[in-house]
């Protein structure tokens, strides 16, 4: 009798990669897209990230590290634990920011996208990441026992390189806004503009 995870992984093998590989690659691409969008908004519209925004970017980056490890080394419970812990921390920072701006008449911090502020989208994203981990732990149940290194392909190499570039750009951005000390509550300019 085949288990559900065996059926899914056997039925969804595509180009020699498992369903887990493709779902983790899609999730890492989504994390990269979110971080690129945050940087774009920061540069194009001069919307500097507040301290809670910085924490959400760090949480996204840490979750991306868990996904990257699953792509590169195969699924492992520790990798999903990294994603879950990061998503929980990011959701906490996001919901804290939502609650700061929940009073009537408060317009919130920063711009909106489809009517919601980025920190609200962040909360939704982190909840989706937690659900992603729950589903993936069920799908990868059998593979977690025999976790072996995944083979490298052009897609995984590209995604991992892109992720590292975006993480470096976000680190540079954080230093440009905050320096090596505490971030200003409502940043309005980069440190070199003072």
N, C-alpha and C positions, 0 to 999 in steps of 0.2 A: 504494500500500500504506500503510495507516494504521499509525501507531506505537501502542504500548500507551497512551502518555499521551494521544494524540489520541482514542483510543477511550474512555478513562476520562473525560476532561474533556467530550467530546461527549455521552456517554451519561448523565452525571451532572449535567448542567446543571439547576438547580432554582431556580426563582424568579429567574432571571437571574444566579445566582452559580455559580461553578465548584466542583468537588469540593475543590480546594485551599482555597478560601474557607471552606467548611463544616468541613473537617478542622482548619484553623487556628483557627477559631472554637471548635470543640469542645475543642481543646487549651488554648486560652486560658481557656475556662470551667473546665476541670479545674485549671489553675494557680490561678485565682481561688478555686475550691472548696478546694484544699489550703491556701492562705494564710488563708482564712476559718476553716477548721478549726483551724489552728495558733493563730490569734488567739482563737478561742472557747475552746480548751483552756487557753490562757494566762489568760484573764479568768475563765472559769467555775470552773476547778479550781486557779487560782493556780500553774500550772506555768510558771515563767519560763524562757525559752529560754537555754541555755548558749551560749558563743561558737560552737561548731560548729553548733548549731541556727540561730544568727543567720546564719552563712555559708550554710547551706542555704536559708534564706528569701531571702537576697540572690540566690543562684543561681536560685531559682524566679522571682523578680521579673525578673531579667535575661533569662531564657528567655521569660517572658511578653512582654517588650519585643519580642523577635524575632517572636513570633507576632502581636503587635499590629501590627507594621510590615507583615507579610504580609497581614493583613486590610485595613489601611488603604491601603497603596500597591501591593499586588499581590506575588506571590511573587518573591523575589530571593535569589540565592545568599548574599549578605552577611547577609540576615536569618536564613537557616538556619545560617550560620556563628556568629552570635550565640547562637542556641539551642544549637548543638553545644558551643561553648566554655563556656557557662553550665552545661549538663548535665554536662560533664566536670568542671568545678570543683565542682559540687554533689555528684556521685558520689564525688569524692575526699574531700570533707568528710564525707559519709555513711559511707563505708567506713572512714574514720579513726575515727569514733565507734563503729561496729560493732566494730572491732578493739580499742578501749579496753575494751569490756565483754564480751569473748569468753571470759574466764577462767571456769573452773568455779566455781559459787557466786555469780558476779556477777549481780545482779538487773537491771542496766542502769540507764539514766537516764530518769526520767519514766514515764509511763503507757504502756500498750500498747493497740493497736487490733487486734482479731481475732488476738491472741496475739503480735503483732510491735510492737516499739517504733517510734516515729515516724521515727527516723533510718534504720531498716531499710526502712520504707515509702518514705522519701526516696530511698534508693539504688535501689529498684525503679522509682520514678517517673523518676529521671534516666536509667536505662538505657532505659526505654520512650521517653523523649524522644529519645535518640540514635537508636533504631530508627525513630521517627517521622520524624526528619530524613532518614535514609537512604531511606525509602520516598517521602517528599515530594519529595526531589531527583530521584527517578526519575519520579514522576508529573508534576512541574512542569518537566521537562527542556526542553520546547519553550517554555513560557511564560517561563522565566528569560531567554531571549534577547530577548524583546520586552516585558519587564516594564512594564506601564502602571498607572497609578493605578486602584485599585478604586473602584467607586462606593460611596458611603456609604449605609447603610440603618439602620433603627432598631436592628437587632440589633447591628451593629458599633459604633454610637454608644453603646449601653447597655454592651456588653462593655468597651469602651475606658474609659468613665467609671467603671465598677465597678472595673476594674483599677487605675486611678489612685487611687481612694479607698482600696482595700486596700493599695496600695503606700505611700500616705501614712500609713495607720494602722500599718503595720509599721515605718515609719521612726520614728514617734512612740513606738512600743513599744520599739524598740531604744534610743532616747535615754533613755526612762524607766528602762530597766534598766541601761544602761551609761554614760549621760552621753555626753561627747565623748572619753572615754578608753577604756582597755581594759575589756572585760567581765569580771565576776567569773567564776571557774571554775564555781561552783555557785550561781547567784543564788537568793536566798531572799526578797528584797523589792525593791520599787521604790526609786529614789533618794530620793523625797520621804518615804519611811517611816523613813529613818535618823534 
